[in-house]
């Protein structure tokens, strides 16, 4: 993610979206589904004597969309986002071998 000035921005919390915003999004998805259903029912009425096959498809879509809309609207809150993957691992310090250690008395 980058800001307008080109600086990189990192998410530092795993906070969820607010409850009001979550409910608003679910309501929006439900209303959109119901508008599509209404349009498909109107298309069924208009196309019934013109193109029966398309009218049957729109009738089936109009019958199935309420169920799908309710399932989508009641899907619940989103899962908690995972922590960002931009963490830098701490440097690994190499361990000294026992043979590399010299005692002050060994320097003669």
C-alpha positions as CSV (number, residue, x, y, z in Angstrom):
1,X,0.0,0.0,0.0
2,X,1.4,3.4,-0.9
3,X,0.4,6.9,0.0
4,X,0.1,9.6,-2.6
5,X,3.6,11.0,-1.9
6,X,5.1,7.5,-2.5
7,X,5.8,6.6,1.1
8,X,5.0,3.0,2.0
9,X,2.2,2.6,4.6
10,X,2.0,-0.5,6.8
11,X,-1.1,-1.7,8.7
12,X,-0.2,-2.1,12.3
13,X,-3.4,-3.6,13.7
14,X,-5.6,-6.5,12.9
15,X,-8.7,-4.5,13.8
16,X,-12.0,-5.4,12.1
17,X,-14.2,-3.0,10.3
18,X,-16.8,-1.2,12.5
19,X,-20.2,-2.9,13.1
20,X,-22.1,0.0,11.6
21,X,-20.0,-0.2,8.4
22,X,-20.4,-4.0,8.3
23,X,-24.2,-3.8,8.6
24,X,-24.3,-1.0,6.0
25,X,-22.4,-3.2,3.5
26,X,-24.6,-6.2,4.1
27,X,-27.7,-4.0,3.6
28,X,-26.3,-2.7,0.4
29,X,-25.6,-6.2,-1.0
30,X,-29.2,-7.2,0.0
31,X,-30.8,-4.2,-1.7
32,X,-28.7,-4.8,-4.9
33,X,-29.8,-8.5,-5.0
34,X,-33.5,-7.5,-4.5
35,X,-33.2,-4.9,-7.3
36,X,-31.8,-7.6,-9.6
37,X,-34.7,-9.9,-8.6
38,X,-37.3,-7.2,-9.3
39,X,-35.8,-6.6,-12.7
40,X,-35.8,-10.3,-13.5
41,X,-39.5,-10.6,-12.5
42,X,-40.4,-7.6,-14.7
43,X,-38.4,-9.1,-17.5
44,X,-40.3,-12.4,-17.0
45,X,-43.6,-10.6,-17.4
46,X,-42.5,-8.6,-20.5
47,X,-40.8,-11.6,-22.2
48,X,-43.4,-14.3,-21.5
49,X,-45.2,-14.0,-24.9
50,X,-42.1,-12.9,-26.8
51,X,-39.2,-15.2,-25.8
52,X,-40.5,-18.0,-23.5
53,X,-37.0,-19.6,-22.9
54,X,-35.5,-16.3,-21.6
55,X,-38.6,-15.6,-19.6
56,X,-38.3,-19.0,-17.8
57,X,-34.6,-18.3,-17.0
58,X,-35.5,-14.9,-15.6
59,X,-38.4,-16.5,-13.6
60,X,-36.0,-19.1,-12.1
61,X,-33.5,-16.3,-11.3
62,X,-36.3,-14.3,-9.6
63,X,-37.3,-17.3,-7.6
64,X,-33.7,-18.1,-6.4
65,X,-32.4,-14.6,-5.7
66,X,-34.3,-14.0,-2.4
67,X,-32.7,-17.1,-0.9
68,X,-29.2,-16.1,-2.2
69,X,-29.7,-12.5,-1.0
70,X,-30.6,-13.6,2.5
71,X,-27.7,-16.0,2.8
72,X,-25.3,-13.3,1.6
73,X,-26.8,-10.7,3.9
74,X,-26.6,-13.0,7.0
75,X,-23.2,-14.3,6.2
76,X,-21.9,-12.6,9.3
77,X,-18.9,-10.5,10.0
78,X,-15.7,-10.9,8.2
79,X,-12.9,-12.9,9.7
80,X,-10.2,-11.1,11.6
81,X,-7.5,-10.1,9.2
82,X,-4.1,-11.7,9.7
83,X,-1.1,-9.7,10.7
84,X,0.8,-8.0,7.9
85,X,3.5,-10.1,6.2
86,X,5.9,-7.1,6.1
87,X,7.7,-8.0,9.3
88,X,11.4,-8.2,9.2
89,X,12.8,-11.2,11.0
90,X,15.4,-10.3,13.7
91,X,19.0,-11.0,12.6
92,X,20.3,-14.4,13.6
93,X,23.4,-14.2,15.7
94,X,25.8,-17.0,15.0
95,X,26.8,-19.1,18.0
96,X,30.5,-19.5,18.8
97,X,31.9,-22.9,18.7
98,X,33.7,-24.2,21.8
99,X,36.9,-24.5,19.8
100,X,37.0,-20.8,19.0
101,X,37.2,-19.7,22.5
102,X,40.7,-19.0,23.9
103,X,41.5,-18.6,27.5
104,X,43.9,-15.8,28.5
105,X,46.3,-18.5,29.9
106,X,46.5,-20.2,26.4
107,X,48.1,-17.2,24.7
108,X,51.7,-18.0,25.8
